Amino acid sequence: MSEHYFSSAPNAQSRPRPLEVRLAGHDLTVTTDAGVFSPGRVDKGTAVLLDRLPEVPAGNLLDMGCGWGPIALHAGLAARDAGTDTRIWALDVNERSLELTKKNAAEAGLSSIRPVTAEQIPDDVRFDAIWSNPPIRVGKDMLHELLLTWLPRLTPGGEALLVVAKNLGSDSLQKWMQENLPEGFTISRAASSKGFRILSAVAPE
């Protein structure tokens, strides 16, 4: 494979297409495209995560590796329905993913979603929650750097929930998180379903 969805500027020819999805109890028509993660559906891992997410917290929420936006859209819709003031930072390196998330958020009427690259997140922003289907296939070194960059920016008591396939190393990643995140983090397996684990990392109070 010459490139993947974690390229900043995908070489794959753009082929936008509509996709019918149900997120946070809402039926939506979103736009997806070639060169982004899982353009044909909400992928299985993300679906497992969405089924088990807690209530959206007030404050800042990070969708780490947003793709075309299913987690960010779910969070935005849930926050709007609950009347919760949540700012959702939809982070990705893929410019096409960010444009799709921006378009899909606008069409859903969600002004709370901010599609961003890492450089566009101010240094002083801290996150009350991180929800992510992280890009495991970028390789361990890049994945570990990603986690060490963003998980320590949780607010005290804030929780990261990451969905990882068991056959892609969820159990070894859990062990790595226990050994390498800053002292005081509580790491656990929050759920297991359909070959996926949801890993929880709670920042120290």
C-alpha positions as CSV (number, residue, x, y, z in Angstrom):
1,M,0.0,0.0,0.0
2,S,1.6,3.2,-1.2
3,E,-0.1,5.5,1.3
4,H,-2.8,5.3,4.0
5,Y,-5.4,7.5,5.6
6,F,-2.7,9.0,7.9
7,S,-1.1,10.9,5.0
8,S,-1.5,14.6,5.4
9,A,-2.5,15.0,1.8
10,P,-3.9,11.7,0.4
11,N,-2.9,10.8,-3.1
12,A,-6.1,8.9,-3.7
13,Q,-8.3,10.7,-6.2
14,S,-11.1,12.4,-4.3
15,R,-14.4,10.6,-4.8
16,P,-16.9,12.2,-2.3
17,R,-20.0,10.2,-1.6
18,P,-23.0,10.3,0.8
19,L,-23.3,7.9,3.6
20,E,-26.3,7.3,5.8
21,V,-25.4,6.9,9.5
22,R,-27.1,6.9,12.8
23,L,-25.1,8.8,15.6
24,A,-26.3,9.6,19.1
25,G,-29.9,8.7,18.1
26,H,-29.9,10.9,15.0
27,D,-30.1,9.7,11.4
28,L,-27.6,11.7,9.3
29,T,-26.4,11.9,5.8
30,V,-22.7,12.6,5.9
31,T,-20.0,12.9,3.2
32,T,-17.0,10.6,3.1
33,D,-14.3,10.3,0.5
34,A,-11.4,8.1,-0.7
35,G,-8.2,8.5,1.2
36,V,-9.7,8.7,4.7
37,F,-10.3,6.0,7.3
38,S,-13.4,3.7,6.8
39,P,-15.2,5.8,4.1
40,G,-17.9,3.2,3.6
41,R,-19.3,2.9,7.1
42,V,-18.8,3.6,10.8
43,D,-16.1,1.0,11.3
44,K,-16.6,-1.8,13.8
45,G,-14.2,-0.4,16.4
46,T,-15.7,3.0,16.4
47,A,-19.2,1.5,16.6
48,V,-18.2,-0.5,19.7
49,L,-16.8,2.7,21.3
50,L,-19.9,4.8,20.4
51,D,-22.2,2.2,22.1
52,R,-20.3,2.5,25.3
53,L,-19.4,6.1,25.7
54,P,-20.5,8.0,28.9
55,E,-22.3,11.3,28.9
56,V,-20.5,14.1,27.2
57,P,-18.6,16.2,29.7
58,A,-18.7,20.0,29.7
59,G,-15.5,21.7,28.7
60,N,-13.0,20.4,26.1
61,L,-13.2,17.0,24.4
62,L,-10.6,15.6,22.1
63,D,-11.4,13.2,19.2
64,M,-7.9,12.0,18.5
65,G,-7.8,10.9,14.9
66,C,-11.2,12.1,13.7
67,G,-11.4,10.7,10.2
68,W,-14.6,11.9,8.6
69,G,-16.0,12.7,12.0
70,P,-18.2,10.0,13.5
71,I,-16.9,10.3,17.1
72,A,-16.9,14.1,17.0
73,L,-20.4,14.2,15.5
74,H,-21.7,11.8,18.1
75,A,-20.3,14.0,20.9
76,G,-21.6,17.2,19.3
77,L,-25.1,15.8,18.9
78,A,-25.2,14.3,22.4
79,A,-23.9,17.5,23.9
80,R,-26.6,19.6,22.0
81,D,-29.3,17.2,23.1
82,A,-28.2,17.4,26.7
83,G,-27.6,21.1,26.7
84,T,-24.0,20.6,27.6
85,D,-21.4,23.2,26.8
86,T,-18.7,21.1,25.2
87,R,-16.0,22.2,22.7
88,I,-15.0,19.3,20.6
89,W,-11.5,19.3,19.1
90,A,-11.5,17.0,16.0
91,L,-7.8,16.2,15.5
92,D,-6.3,14.6,12.4
93,V,-3.2,14.9,10.2
94,N,-5.2,14.1,7.1
95,E,-6.4,17.4,5.5
96,R,-9.2,15.6,3.6
97,S,-10.5,14.2,6.9
98,L,-10.6,17.6,8.5
99,E,-12.5,19.1,5.5
100,L,-15.0,16.3,5.7
101,T,-15.5,16.7,9.4
102,K,-15.9,20.4,9.0
103,K,-18.5,19.9,6.2
104,N,-20.4,17.2,8.2
105,A,-20.5,19.3,11.4
106,A,-21.8,22.3,9.5
107,E,-24.5,20.2,7.8
108,A,-25.5,18.8,11.2
109,G,-25.7,22.4,12.6
110,L,-22.9,21.7,15.1
111,S,-20.8,24.8,15.7
112,S,-19.1,23.0,18.7
113,I,-16.8,20.9,16.5
114,R,-13.4,22.4,15.6
115,P,-11.4,20.3,13.1
116,V,-7.7,20.9,13.8
117,T,-4.2,19.8,13.2
118,A,-2.0,19.4,16.3
119,E,-0.4,22.8,15.7
120,Q,-3.8,24.5,15.8
121,I,-4.5,23.4,19.4
122,P,-3.3,26.1,21.8
123,D,-0.7,24.8,24.3
124,D,-2.8,25.8,27.3
125,V,-5.9,23.8,26.3
126,R,-6.6,20.8,28.6
127,F,-9.2,18.1,27.9
128,D,-11.9,16.8,30.1
129,A,-12.2,13.7,28.0
130,I,-10.4,12.1,25.0
131,W,-12.5,9.7,22.9
132,S,-10.6,7.9,20.1
133,N,-10.2,5.0,17.7
134,P,-6.5,5.7,17.5
135,P,-4.5,5.1,14.3
136,I,-2.8,1.8,15.4
137,R,-1.4,1.2,11.9
138,V,0.8,4.2,12.0
139,G,3.2,2.0,13.9
140,K,4.1,1.8,17.6
141,D,6.6,4.7,17.7
142,M,4.2,7.2,16.2
143,L,1.2,5.8,18.2
144,H,3.2,6.0,21.5
145,E,4.2,9.6,20.6
146,L,0.6,10.5,20.0
147,L,-0.5,9.1,23.3
148,L,2.3,10.7,25.3
149,T,1.5,14.0,23.6
150,W,-2.2,14.2,24.3
151,L,-3.2,12.0,27.3
152,P,-1.1,14.0,29.7
153,R,-3.2,17.0,28.7
154,L,-6.2,15.6,30.4
155,T,-7.6,17.6,33.3
156,P,-7.3,16.1,36.8
157,G,-9.7,13.1,36.8
158,G,-10.3,13.4,33.1
159,E,-10.6,10.1,31.2
160,A,-9.4,8.9,27.8
161,L,-11.3,6.1,26.2
162,L,-9.5,4.3,23.3
163,V,-10.9,1.4,21.3
164,V,-8.3,-1.0,20.0
165,A,-8.7,-4.4,18.3
166,K,-7.5,-7.3,20.3
167,N,-5.6,-8.7,17.3
168,L,-3.9,-5.4,16.8
169,G,-2.3,-5.4,20.2
170,S,-4.8,-3.9,22.6
171,D,-3.5,-5.9,25.6
172,S,0.1,-5.0,24.9
173,L,-0.9,-1.4,24.5
174,Q,-2.6,-1.4,27.8
175,K,0.6,-2.7,29.4
176,W,2.6,-0.1,27.6
177,M,0.3,2.7,28.9
178,Q,0.6,1.4,32.5
179,E,4.4,1.5,32.2
180,N,4.8,4.8,30.3
181,L,2.1,7.3,31.1
182,P,2.9,9.8,33.8
183,E,2.8,8.6,37.4
184,G,-0.8,8.6,38.9
185,F,-2.6,7.6,35.7
186,T,-5.1,4.7,36.2
187,I,-5.2,2.3,33.3
188,S,-7.9,-0.3,32.9
189,R,-10.0,-2.2,30.4
190,A,-13.4,-0.5,30.4
191,A,-15.1,-3.0,28.1
192,S,-14.5,-5.8,25.6
193,S,-16.8,-6.6,22.6
194,K,-16.6,-8.1,19.2
195,G,-12.9,-8.5,19.2
196,F,-12.2,-5.0,20.5
197,R,-11.1,-3.6,23.9
198,I,-11.9,-0.2,25.2
199,L,-9.0,1.0,27.2
200,S,-9.5,3.7,29.9
201,A,-6.8,6.1,31.1
202,V,-7.8,8.3,34.0
203,A,-5.5,11.3,34.8
204,P,-4.6,11.7,38.5
205,E,-6.7,14.1,40.6
